[in-house]
């Protein structure tokens, strides 16, 4: 079955891999932001980051399945939930599209998104997904992909490139020298004064 729904992960990867031309990438990011603004205005989106899928699949749509009533309500899980790991790809895609100011804004939003915990009290929840309409964390806490893509997004914004800053030599570092949320290096850029939420890690 064909679909007109937008998949954030697939399109972010299209930008990051160069499948989307530079002009198409810029147009795509602008369209995503316009659509998200409209969703926020209508109460469908409570956070400043895109859902994984939109428009949401509604009960009256042809592709609605009975199990969605319990597991995939509009704005939930795969039906438009806001996934931190996918948003990490989107932040990187903004960098790849040359939208640095927007990328910084979205990284700050992602910083706030990964803090709340759902199951286990912690300073950083790195939860699985966020309910689009309420902004509440859902799924499981302490998701490695959420943490990993947050760090990658922060690195992309800091360095203003999507190329990984990891060096082969770092693979030989001792475990004690690898940063963790308690002592991660501050993210700095030309607009460092806007980074308090990240620098206070």
C-alpha positions as CSV (number, residue, x, y, z in Angstrom):
1,X,0.0,0.0,0.0
2,X,1.4,3.4,-0.9
3,X,1.4,6.2,1.6
4,X,1.6,10.0,1.7
5,X,2.9,9.9,5.2
6,X,6.3,11.5,6.0
7,X,9.0,9.3,7.6
8,X,11.5,11.5,9.5
9,X,14.3,8.9,9.8
10,X,14.3,8.0,6.1
11,X,14.3,11.6,5.0
12,X,17.0,12.6,7.5
13,X,19.2,9.8,6.2
14,X,18.5,11.0,2.6
15,X,20.0,14.3,3.6
16,X,22.9,12.9,5.5
17,X,23.9,10.5,2.7
18,X,23.6,13.1,0.0
19,X,20.7,11.3,-1.8
20,X,18.9,14.7,-1.4
21,X,20.6,17.5,-3.3
22,X,21.6,20.5,-1.2
23,X,18.7,22.6,-2.4
24,X,16.3,19.7,-1.9
25,X,17.7,19.2,1.6
26,X,17.1,22.9,2.5
27,X,13.6,22.8,1.1
28,X,12.8,19.6,3.0
29,X,14.0,21.0,6.3
30,X,11.9,24.1,5.8
31,X,8.9,22.0,5.0
32,X,9.4,19.8,8.1
33,X,9.6,22.9,10.3
34,X,6.4,24.4,8.7
35,X,4.5,21.2,9.2
36,X,5.6,20.9,12.8
37,X,4.6,24.5,13.4
38,X,1.1,23.7,12.1
39,X,0.9,20.6,14.3
40,X,1.9,22.7,17.4
41,X,-0.8,25.2,16.5
42,X,-3.4,22.5,16.3
43,X,-2.4,20.8,19.5
44,X,-1.0,17.7,17.8
45,X,2.6,18.4,18.8
46,X,3.8,19.6,22.2
47,X,7.6,19.7,21.7
48,X,10.0,21.5,19.4
49,X,11.1,18.4,17.5
50,X,9.3,16.4,14.7
51,X,7.4,13.2,15.2
52,X,8.8,10.1,13.6
53,X,5.8,9.9,11.2
54,X,3.1,12.3,10.1
55,X,0.3,12.9,9.5
56,X,-0.7,10.4,12.2
57,X,-2.7,7.4,11.2
58,X,-6.2,7.9,12.5
59,X,-8.9,5.3,13.3
60,X,-10.9,6.3,10.1
61,X,-7.9,5.9,7.8
62,X,-7.6,2.9,5.5
63,X,-4.2,1.9,7.0
64,X,-5.5,1.9,10.6
65,X,-5.2,-1.6,12.2
66,X,-7.2,-2.8,15.2
67,X,-4.1,-3.3,17.4
68,X,-3.3,0.5,17.0
69,X,-6.1,1.2,19.5
70,X,-3.9,-0.2,22.2
71,X,-0.3,0.2,21.0
72,X,-0.2,2.9,18.3
73,X,-2.7,5.6,19.0
74,X,-2.1,8.9,17.0
75,X,1.0,10.5,18.5
76,X,2.2,7.3,20.1
77,X,5.1,5.0,19.4
78,X,5.5,4.3,15.7
79,X,2.4,6.3,14.9
80,X,4.0,9.8,15.3
81,X,5.8,9.4,18.6
82,X,8.8,11.7,19.0
83,X,11.9,9.4,19.2
84,X,15.1,11.0,20.6
85,X,17.3,8.8,18.5
86,X,15.5,9.8,15.3
87,X,15.6,13.4,16.3
88,X,19.4,13.0,16.7
89,X,19.5,12.1,13.0
90,X,17.3,15.1,12.2
91,X,19.7,17.5,14.1
92,X,22.6,16.1,12.1
93,X,20.5,16.5,8.9
94,X,20.0,20.2,9.7
95,X,23.8,20.5,10.0
96,X,24.2,18.7,6.7
97,X,21.7,21.1,5.1
98,X,23.7,24.1,6.3
99,X,21.0,25.2,8.8
100,X,23.3,25.7,11.7
101,X,21.1,28.1,13.7
102,X,18.2,25.7,13.4
103,X,20.4,22.8,14.3
104,X,21.5,24.5,17.5
105,X,17.9,25.2,18.4
106,X,16.9,21.6,17.8
107,X,19.9,20.3,19.8
108,X,18.8,22.4,22.8
109,X,15.3,21.0,22.4
110,X,16.7,17.5,22.2
111,X,18.7,18.1,25.4
112,X,15.5,18.9,27.2
113,X,13.8,15.9,25.6
114,X,16.3,13.3,26.8
115,X,16.4,14.5,30.4
116,X,13.0,13.3,31.7
117,X,12.8,9.7,33.0
118,X,9.8,7.4,32.8
119,X,10.6,4.3,34.8
120,X,13.8,4.9,36.8
121,X,14.6,8.2,38.5
122,X,17.7,9.7,36.9
123,X,19.2,13.0,35.9
124,X,19.1,11.9,32.3
125,X,16.3,9.5,31.3
126,X,17.4,8.9,27.6
127,X,13.9,7.5,27.2
128,X,12.6,5.6,24.2
129,X,10.0,7.9,22.8
130,X,7.9,10.9,23.7
131,X,4.1,11.2,23.3
132,X,3.6,13.9,20.7
133,X,0.6,15.7,22.1
134,X,1.8,15.8,25.7
135,X,5.6,15.7,25.6
136,X,5.6,12.9,28.2
137,X,8.3,10.3,28.1
138,X,7.2,6.8,27.2
139,X,8.6,3.3,26.5
140,X,11.8,2.3,28.3
141,X,14.4,4.5,29.9
142,X,18.2,4.5,29.4
143,X,18.0,3.7,25.7
144,X,21.6,3.4,24.2
145,X,20.5,4.6,20.8
146,X,18.9,7.7,22.3
147,X,22.1,8.5,24.2
148,X,24.3,7.7,21.2
149,X,22.4,9.8,18.7
150,X,22.2,12.7,21.2
151,X,26.0,12.7,21.5
152,X,26.4,12.4,17.7
153,X,24.0,15.3,17.2
154,X,25.9,17.4,19.7
155,X,29.2,16.6,18.0
156,X,27.8,17.6,14.6
157,X,26.6,20.9,15.9
158,X,29.8,21.6,17.8
159,X,32.0,20.9,14.8
160,X,29.5,22.1,12.2
161,X,29.9,18.9,10.1
162,X,28.3,15.5,10.1
163,X,31.6,13.7,9.8
164,X,32.4,11.7,13.0
165,X,35.1,13.2,15.2
166,X,36.0,9.8,16.6
167,X,39.6,8.8,15.9
168,X,40.9,5.3,15.6
169,X,43.4,6.1,18.4
170,X,40.5,6.7,20.8
171,X,39.7,3.0,20.5
172,X,42.8,2.3,22.6
173,X,41.8,4.7,25.4
174,X,41.2,3.2,28.8
175,X,37.6,3.1,30.0
176,X,38.4,5.8,32.6
177,X,39.2,8.2,29.8
178,X,35.9,7.8,28.0
179,X,33.4,10.6,28.8
180,X,30.1,9.7,30.4
181,X,27.0,11.9,31.3
182,X,28.7,12.9,34.6
183,X,31.8,14.4,33.0
184,X,31.1,14.8,29.3
185,X,33.0,17.6,27.6
186,X,31.1,20.8,27.1
187,X,29.7,21.5,23.7
188,X,31.0,24.8,22.4
189,X,30.5,26.8,19.2
190,X,30.5,30.4,18.0
191,X,27.3,30.9,19.9
192,X,28.6,29.4,23.1
193,X,26.4,31.7,25.3
194,X,23.4,29.7,24.1
195,X,24.7,26.4,25.3
196,X,24.2,26.5,29.0
197,X,21.8,23.6,29.0
198,X,24.5,21.4,27.4
199,X,27.6,22.9,29.0
200,X,26.2,22.2,32.4
201,X,26.5,18.5,31.9
